[in-house]
Amino acid sequence: MAKVQARSRRPGLLGVVDSADGPRLRIGVAEAAEGGRANRAACATLAQALGVPSSAVRLVAGSASRQKRLLVTGDPTAITARLALL
């Protein structure tokens, strides 16, 4: 799960934030939350941070919410290792 902040002054991965459901990756994007632009930017930001193509990250749930579920496809070992470095 990720918490996405649209129109952030500091776009990029902003760390991990605790929630009632467990830790969430915090992603800031400069785009506004209109027409899915912030969702696409969040996917692109996560893909870049993990070193995977943009097509490897997609929104699964939470298109109208700050709390989003993003699915990353690829080598699980490599993705887990990259996430641990963040």
MARBAKOL-983188 format. One line per field, with one value per residue (C-alpha): residue number from 1; residue in one letter; x, y, z. Coordinates in steps of 0.02 Angstrom, whole numbers, plus 50000, padded with zeros to 5 digits. Layout:
// MARBAKOL-983188
num (NUM	...)
residuo (A	...)
X (X	...)
Y (Y	...)
Z (Z	...)
// end
This chain:
// MARBAKOL-983188
num (1	2	3	4	5	6	7	8	9	10	11	12	13	14	15	16	17	18	19	20	21	22	23	24	25	26	27	28	29	30	31	32	33	34	35	36	37	38	39	40	41	42	43	44	45	46	47	48	49	50	51	52	53	54	55	56	57	58	59	60	61	62	63	64	65	66	67	68	69	70	71	72	73	74	75	76	77	78	79	80	81	82	83	84	85	86)
residuo (M	A	K	V	Q	A	R	S	R	R	P	G	L	L	G	V	V	D	S	A	D	G	P	R	L	R	I	G	V	A	E	A	A	E	G	G	R	A	N	R	A	A	C	A	T	L	A	Q	A	L	G	V	P	S	S	A	V	R	L	V	A	G	S	A	S	R	Q	K	R	L	L	V	T	G	D	P	T	A	I	T	A	R	L	A	L	L)
X (50000	50054	49999	50007	50016	49963	50035	50181	50321	50443	50399	50473	50478	50458	50488	50373	50226	50137	49950	49820	49844	50034	50173	50141	50261	50237	50247	50239	50192	50186	50031	49856	49731	49627	49594	49709	49866	49924	49893	49998	50135	50136	50158	50299	50386	50381	50441	50588	50636	50630	50721	50579	50489	50336	50227	50278	50182	49994	49858	49752	49642	49614	49601	49501	49589	49757	49780	49824	49870	50003	50054	50234	50273	50447	50578	50516	50692	50758	50604	50613	50798	50765	50622	50736	50858	50723)
Y (50000	50177	50348	50470	50657	50753	50926	50890	51017	50872	50742	50569	50435	50519	50371	50256	50311	50206	50176	50068	49935	49936	50036	50122	50193	50381	50449	50633	50688	50863	50826	50869	50732	50765	50644	50512	50616	50592	50405	50390	50497	50388	50232	50313	50374	50202	50119	50237	50208	50019	50021	49937	49998	50108	49971	49858	49964	49983	50045	49904	49996	50171	50275	50411	50396	50447	50267	50165	49986	49975	49812	49792	49650	49582	49483	49476	49457	49611	49714	49666	49710	49881	49915	49871	50006	50140)
Z (50000	49968	50024	49878	49904	49749	49714	49828	49840	49854	49722	49741	49874	50043	50158	50254	50360	50491	50479	50565	50430	50440	50358	50192	50065	50049	49870	49826	49650	49576	49472	49529	49571	49415	49273	49346	49323	49503	49491	49333	49412	49568	49462	49363	49521	49601	49440	49428	49611	49589	49422	49327	49171	49197	49124	49270	49397	49394	49507	49578	49704	49771	49614	49704	49872	49943	49999	49845	49809	49674	49592	49536	49415	49391	49486	49667	49737	49648	49690	49874	49879	49801	49924	50070	50012	50013)
// end
